[in-house]
């Protein structure tokens, strides 16, 4: 009986984490919609910027944890908006490199301010030690999940 209750409690935690993720993303979406960005577009721009720009489409898709064909449409839309450019890689003509344009970099500055505001609002009332502990716990859970999915992966 205790094991069944523990299982339910674990499922509840997973559901809460999933809900937290959805709520956080929705709050960011609401803040970024006035900039003309869908979730797919802003997450691609954000990840491209965080990984250092001048990235292959494949690397960006892997970092976003989506399939390359799913990313292609979003990149086309970002290119039409003048926020990125794509060109062939010098070392591998099959690969395409994604770069931020000056307009993309300017938009990212606006995005960053809005995302910082959302983060501050969502973390309101949480102390720095509480936040650090939560981050450590989330990292530990993530590491455990990765180890379970790929037992041969080094920790």
N, C-alpha and C positions, 0 to 999 in steps of 0.2 A: 504494500500500500504506500509506504514512504517513497519507494522508487517511482511509482506512478505520479505522486505529487511533485517530486523533483523534476520529472520529465515535463509535467505541465508548467511548472515554474520556468524551466529552460525555454519552452516554446513561447511562453509569455515574454521572456526577455528578448528572444529573437523577433517576435512581433513588434515589441516596443522599439527595438533598434531599427527595424524596417520602417516603422511609422515615423520615427525621428528623422531618418534619411529623407523620406518623402516630404515631410513638413519643411525641413530645412531647404530642400531643393525648390519647393513651391514658393517659399518666402523669397528666395533668390530670384526665381522666375518673375514674381510680381514686381520686384525692384528693378529688374532688367528689361521688362517688356517695353517701357517707354523709350528704350534705346533701339527698339526694332529688332530685338534678338529673341529667338526661340531658345528653348533649353538646349537643343542639339547644337545650335550655333554658338551660344555663349560658352558651353562646356568645351567645345573644340578650340575656341579662341583662348580660353583660360588655360587649358592644358598645353597648347602650343606655346604660350607665353611662359608658363612655368617650366617647360622642358628646354627652353632656350632658343626657340625660333629655329628656322632653317632645318626642319625635320622632315624625314621621309613620311609619306602618307601612311605607309605600313607601320612605322614606329608610332605615329600619332594614333592610329587605330588600335594598336596593341595597348598603348597607354590609357586610352579611353575604354578599353576592354569591350570593343565592338568589332564587327567584321569590316574589312576594308570596303566592300561594296556599300555598306550602310553609311560609311563616312563620306563616300564620293559625292553624293547628292548635297550634303551639308557643305562640303568644300566648294562645290560649284556655286552654291548660293552665296557663300562668303566672298568668293571671287567676284561674282556679279555685283555685290555690294561695295567692292573695292577695298575690302579689309585684308585680303591675302592675295598672294600670287603663287603660282605653281610653275616649276620648270624642271627639266630633266636633270638628273644627277650627273655630274661629270664622270663619276667612277662607274656608274651602272645606268646605262641609257633606259633601262626598263623602269627604274625607280623615278618617282616624282618628288621633288622637294617643295615643302610648303613654307612660305615666308610671310611674315606680317608686313603690311604696307604702313606708311606713316599714318594713314587714316585708321588702320587697325590698331596701331599703338596708341593713338589718341583715344579711340573708343575704349581700349583696355584701361586707360587711366580713369575714365568715367565709371567703368564697370567695377574697378577696384574700390573706389570710394563707396559705391552702393553696396558692394559685398561686405566691406568692413562695417558699414552701418548695420546691415542685417545681422552679421556675426555679433556685434555688440548688443543688439536688441535680444537676440536669442540666448546669449550667455549672461544676460542681466541677472544679478543676484547670485552668481556663482563665483566663489573666491578663486584666486590663482591656484592655491594648493588643491582645491577640489577639481579644478579643470585639469591640472597636470596628472592627478591620480586617474581621472576618467580617461585621459588620453593614453596613459600607460596600460590601463585595463583593456581599452579598445585595441591597442596594438598587440597585446598578449593574445586576445581572442582571435585577431586576424592571423597572427603567426600560427596559432594552434589549428585554425581552419586550413591554412596553406599546407601545414605539415600533414594534416589528415588527407587532403586532396592529392598531395604528392609526397609520399613518405621518403623518397630518395632525394628530395630537395634539401640542401643544407639550410639550417636555421639561421 
